[in-house]
Amino acid sequence: MRDVWYADNRDLIKWGVLLQLASIFEVGRVLQLAFYRPGEFGRLVIDGQEHEIPEEVIAHFRNLRTIGSLGSKVRVTVFDFVFQDRAAYLKAVLALLPAFAQERCIVFLDPDTGLESRTPSLDHVLASEARAIWDAMKAGDVFVFYQHQTNRAGKPWIEPKRGQLADALGVPTEAIKVASGLAIAQDVVFFYTRRA
C-alpha cells in the first residue's frame, strides 16, 4: 500500500468491512500487513515558487498508521515494514505472527493491487507469499485479502481472482467469501476465509 493513496473511498470500504468481520467472527485485533511502500508527494506551486507539502498535512491526511487510533473496541496493529525485498518482508511477517498467538486476529493482506498477475510487481502479493502467511496463521484467525479490479475491459475479474486465491491457499473456492461496498467503489473487493 502506498501512502499517497491512503484515506480514499476504498479505505472507507476496507475498514468498514474489517470492523464488520471483526464483529461477525468475534475478533479483537486486526493485523494489517500493509505491504507499505512510501510514496512521493507532489510539490505545491505558490506564485511561481515550489514548496513542499507541510509534514503535518501529510501526517493528517496520508499517514496509514493513524488507523491504529481508531475509536473502536477492535485493536488495530499496522505492520508497516517497508516492502521492497520480498524475502525480507515475508520473513518479518512470519516472525511477527507469533506475537499475536494469544488472541484471535484478522490477518489482513493489503497490497496495492492484489494477488499476482501474469507479470507480478511489488503491487502484488505472490501466491506463495499468501500461502506462507495462511500456513502460519492459527485456528480461528480470519484471513482477509485486498483485491483491486484486474481489468478495465468489462470482463469478469472477481470470480477468477477468488479461484486463484483459493488455489494459492489450498482451500475450496467456496471457502473464500467476498465482501465489497459497490455503492462506494466498484473496483475493489475483499476476500476472506477463516482458518480452521
C-alpha positions in Angstrom: 0.0 0.0 0.0 1.3 3.4 -0.9 0.7 6.3 1.5 -0.2 8.6 -1.4 -3.5 6.6 -1.9 -4.4 6.3 1.8 -7.8 7.6 3.0 -9.8 7.4 -0.2 -13.2 5.8 -0.6 -11.6 2.3 -0.8 -10.4 2.9 2.8 -14.0 3.5 3.9 -14.9 0.1 2.5 -11.7 -1.5 3.7 -12.1 -0.5 7.4 -15.9 -0.9 7.3 -15.5 -4.5 6.1 -12.7 -5.2 8.6 -14.7 -4.0 11.6 -17.8 -5.8 10.5 -15.8 -9.0 10.0 -14.3 -8.5 13.5 -17.7 -8.3 14.9 -19.0 -11.3 13.0 -16.1 -13.5 13.9 -15.6 -12.1 17.4 -12.1 -10.9 16.7 -10.3 -8.5 19.0 -7.5 -7.4 16.7 -6.9 -6.5 13.0 -3.3 -7.0 12.0 -2.8 -5.0 8.8 0.1 -6.3 6.7 0.3 -3.1 4.7 2.9 -4.1 2.1 4.0 -0.5 2.7 5.9 1.4 0.0 6.4 5.1 0.8 5.3 7.4 -2.0 6.4 10.7 -3.3 4.0 13.6 -2.9 3.9 16.3 -5.4 5.0 19.9 -4.7 2.9 22.9 -4.3 3.4 26.0 -6.6 2.5 29.3 -4.9 3.0 32.4 -7.0 5.5 30.6 -9.2 7.6 29.1 -6.3 7.7 25.5 -5.5 7.1 24.3 -1.9 6.9 21.0 -0.1 3.6 20.0 1.4 4.0 20.5 5.1 4.7 17.3 7.0 1.8 17.8 9.4 -0.6 17.9 6.4 0.7 14.7 5.1 0.7 13.1 8.6 -3.0 14.1 9.0 -4.3 13.0 5.6 -1.9 10.3 4.4 -0.5 8.5 7.4 -1.7 4.9 7.3 -0.6 4.4 10.9 -3.3 6.7 12.2 -5.9 3.9 11.8 -4.3 2.5 15.0 -6.0 5.2 17.0 -9.5 4.3 15.6 -12.0 4.7 18.3 -13.1 1.0 18.4 -13.0 -1.9 20.7 -11.1 -3.7 18.0 -7.4 -3.0 18.2 -5.5 -2.3 15.0 -1.9 -3.1 14.5 -0.3 -1.7 11.3 2.7 -3.7 10.1 4.5 -1.0 8.1 7.8 -2.6 7.4 8.9 -1.2 4.1 8.1 -3.6 1.3 10.9 -3.6 -1.2 12.5 -7.0 -0.7 10.0 -9.9 -0.9 12.0 -12.4 1.1 12.9 -10.0 3.9 9.3 -8.8 4.1 7.8 -12.3 4.3 10.5 -13.3 6.9 9.5 -10.3 9.0 5.7 -11.1 8.7 6.3 -14.7 9.7 8.4 -13.5 12.7 5.6 -11.1 13.7 2.6 -13.5 13.7 3.6 -15.5 16.9 3.4 -12.2 18.9 -0.4 -12.5 18.5 -0.7 -16.2 19.4 -2.9 -15.4 22.4 -5.6 -13.6 20.6 -7.9 -14.2 17.6 -6.9 -11.9 14.8 -7.9 -10.8 11.4 -4.7 -11.0 9.3 -5.3 -8.5 6.6 -3.0 -8.5 3.5 -3.2 -5.1 2.0 -1.2 -4.8 -1.3 -1.6 -2.0 -3.8 -3.4 -4.2 -6.3 -3.9 -7.7 -5.0 -2.9 -11.2 -6.0 -0.2 -11.6 -8.6 -0.9 -11.2 -12.2 0.9 -12.7 -15.2 3.6 -10.1 -14.7 3.8 -9.6 -10.9 5.4 -6.5 -9.4 5.6 -5.0 -5.9 2.0 -4.0 -6.4 1.0 -7.7 -5.9 1.3 -10.4 -3.4 2.6 -13.7 -4.8 0.5 -16.8 -4.4 3.4 -18.4 -2.5 3.5 -15.4 0.0 -0.2 -15.6 0.6 0.1 -19.4 1.2 3.1 -18.9 3.6 1.1 -16.4 5.7 -2.0 -18.6 5.6 0.0 -21.6 6.8 1.5 -19.6 9.7 -1.9 -18.4 11.0 -3.6 -20.2 13.9 -7.0 -21.8 14.0 -9.8 -19.2 14.5 -7.9 -16.4 12.7 -9.5 -14.7 9.7 -7.5 -14.2 6.5 -8.6 -11.1 4.6 -7.2 -10.1 1.2 -7.5 -6.8 -0.7 -8.1 -7.2 -4.4 -8.4 -4.3 -6.9 -10.1 -4.8 -10.2 -7.7 -6.5 -12.6 -9.0 -5.3 -16.0 -10.9 -2.4 -17.4 -12.4 -4.3 -20.4 -15.6 -5.3 -18.7 -14.6 -8.9 -18.3 -15.4 -10.7 -15.0 -12.5 -10.3 -12.6 -13.8 -11.2 -9.1 -14.5 -14.9 -9.6 -11.2 -15.6 -11.4 -9.3 -13.9 -8.6 -11.3 -15.7 -6.0 -10.4 -19.0 -7.6 -6.8 -18.0 -7.9 -6.6 -17.2 -4.2 -8.4 -20.4 -3.2 -5.8 -22.3 -5.2 -3.0 -20.4 -3.6 -4.2 -21.2 -0.1 -5.2 -24.7 -0.9 -8.8 -24.3 0.0 -12.0 -24.9 -1.9 -13.2 -21.9 -3.9 -16.5 -21.8 -1.9 -14.4 -21.3 1.3 -13.3 -17.9 0.0 -16.1 -15.3 0.7 -16.4 -11.9 -0.9 -17.1 -8.5 0.8 -17.5 -5.2 -1.0 -19.0 -1.8 -1.0 -20.1 -1.4 -4.6 -22.2 1.7 -3.9 -18.9 3.4 -2.7 -16.3 1.9 -5.1 -16.9 -0.8 -7.7 -13.3 -1.6 -8.4 -12.3 -3.3 -5.1 -13.4 -6.4 -3.2 -12.1 -8.2 -0.1 -11.7 -11.9 0.0 -11.9 -13.6 3.4 -11.8 -17.1 5.0 -11.4 -18.4 8.5 -8.6 -20.7 9.4 -9.9 -24.0 10.8 
